[in-house]
């Protein structure tokens, strides 16, 4: 799984949680425990895909522009990590005179495509709002 996806989900849940609803990349990076440059890269993608607004200057930062209950993990996954389950390399050689070697890459590609579809369907049922509710429930337990 792409770590950008994890950073994005964490950041969106954090923004949904904050009373003022806004945070800088430095504040988000501190909460996520990563570098602000990585956060800005992910946030830029989220902004381009309509999840965030930005305000520049003093008092600026990132702010959700959609309700947390409307943003599914599938939305975020499609924006940042769709297809990331498939490995960069697959074994075998389609030119070999061996039924296993010559077909392994194609069969594995099908396996990963189906896994990706199943993961996206599962993520469709989870929202940023439900993630925040789960976190708050843990705090109260």
N, C-alpha and C positions, 0 to 999 in steps of 0.2 A: 504494500500500500504506500502510496506517495505521502511523504511527511507534510507536504503542503496542505493536503486535505485535513490532517490533524490540526495544523496551525490555523487553518480557516475556521474549522468548527469551534475550536477553543476560543478564537477571537470573536466570532459571532455570538457565542453564548455569553462571553464576558460583556460585550456591548449591550446585550439584552438585559444583563444583570445590573449594570451600573445605573444608579438613580438618575444621573444626568445623561446617560445614554451615549456618552462620547468619551473617546480616549485617543491619545497620541500613539504613534508606533512605538515609542520608548516605553510607555505605560503597558501597552499590550505585550511587548517583547518581555518585559519583566515578569508579567503574569504567566506567559506561555513558557518562559525559561529558554528563550532563544534570542538570536541576534535581531536588532531592529531592522536591519537591511532585509533579512528574510521575511519579516513581518510586512514591510512595505511592498515587497514583491507580491506576496499573497494578497494583500489588501488591494493592490492595484488591479489584480485580476477580479477580485470580488466587486470592486467598484465598476469595472467595465461590464460585468455581468448583471448589474442592477441590484446588488444587495446592499451597497453602502453609498453614502454621500460623504464628501470631505469638505472641511472648512479649513482654509489656510490661515496662517498667522497666529498671533497670540490668542489663546483660548480655542484654537482649532483642533482638529483631529478627525477621527472616523466616527460615523454614526450610521446605524441601521436605517435604511429607507423603506424597509418592508417589515411588517409585524413578524415577530419571532415564530408565531404559529403558522405563518405562511411559507416559511423557508424550510424545505425538507433537506435532509442529508443527501438525497438523490440530486437535488438542484445543485448543491455544492460539489458533489462528486462529478456530475457532468461538466461543471465549469473548470475543475482543477485536476481530476484524477481518472476520468473515464478511460477504461482500457489499461489501467496501470497494473492489473493483476497479471497480465501476460508478461512472461520474461522477455528480456532483450535478446536472448539467444535460445535456440531450441536445437536439440540433438538431431542427428541424422543428416542424410544427403539425398535429395530427391533424384539425383543422377545415378545413385548406386543400384546395383542389380540385387538388391535385398529388399523384400517386401516390408520389413520393419524399418530399415534406415530410410528408404525412399518415401515412406508415408507418415513417419512419426511427426514431423513438423506440422503437417496439415491436420492430423488428428488432434494433436495437442492444442493447436490454434482453436479448433472447435470446442475443446474442453474449456479453455480460458474464456472464450466468447460467451459460452453458456453460464459460466461462473460469474462473469461480469454482469450479465443480464439478471441473474438471481440476486446478486448483491445490490444492484440498483433498485430492484423491486422491494427488497427489504428496507433499504434506505428511504424509499418513498413513504414509508409508514412512520418515520421518525422526523420530528421537527426540531428546530433550534429551541422553540418554546418547551417542548417535552424534555429536551436535554436539560434545560435550566430547571424545570420542575423536579427532575430526578436528582439533580445536584442539591437543590433545596431540601428535598426529602431526606437525603443522606445527612445533611447538617442537623436536621431535627431528630434523627434517630439516635 
